[in-house]
Amino acid sequence: MKRILIADDHTVVRKGLRQILAEEFTDALIEEVVDADDLIKSVIKAKWDVVISDLTMPGKSGLEALQEIKQLFPELPVLILSIHPEEQYAVRALKAGASGYLSKDTAPDELVNAVHRVLQGKKFITLTVAEKIADSFKQDDKKALHEKLSDRELNVFKMIASGKSVSEVADALSLSITTVSTYRARILAKMNMKTNANLTLYAIEQGLL
């Protein structure tokens, strides 16, 4: 019997995934968690055959949870399913140890195919992601500015660029205002920018919003 763990903070998404997977894996045990902390606890507490996780959840991000999981259980397949387009996060997720990356607008049969593939110990990589991986081997000075940010910094950058205040970002990520302010300062320094307006304009030009 396969054991599948779904991590997503949206009930509708979790129920939809459960239904799709239950129809294909009829004898599987499928359980759900709502954030990264519960995901890590569940992975430690019980044995799973595959984890399907969102990227953006309350508290820790899905990427941070992925990194912790791979440190504890490097052989456990983790499939990232996110609202963020592949070109924004797929390479980061794969480098962090994910077995595959899918957008949430993926057709159900592609999701099922991805789960089958990672259960066989293989990677699930779309053509778009393969092209991004090839591009990632270019020299550092050819990278877009936002690709030089850490995973957490990228998350904070996108929230600030979308118009959220430091306090709103802090609430959304369960961080202190001081911590978010520190992230903001680092982001501005790394990207050689001075204001939130600069970040917003850059994000629009790069198609990140």
Secondary structure as UniProt FT lines:
FT   STRAND          3..7
FT   HELIX           11..24
FT   TURN            26..27
FT   STRAND          29..33
FT   HELIX           36..45
FT   STRAND          50..53
FT   HELIX           62..72
FT   TURN            74..75
FT   STRAND          78..82
FT   HELIX           86..95
FT   TURN            96..97
FT   STRAND          100..103
FT   TURN            104..105
FT   HELIX           108..119
FT   TURN            120..121
FT   HELIX           127..135
FT   TURN            136..137
FT   HELIX           140..142
FT   HELIX           145..148
FT   HELIX           151..161
FT   TURN            162..163
FT   HELIX           166..173
FT   HELIX           177..190
FT   TURN            191..192
FT   HELIX           196..205
FT   TURN            206..207
//
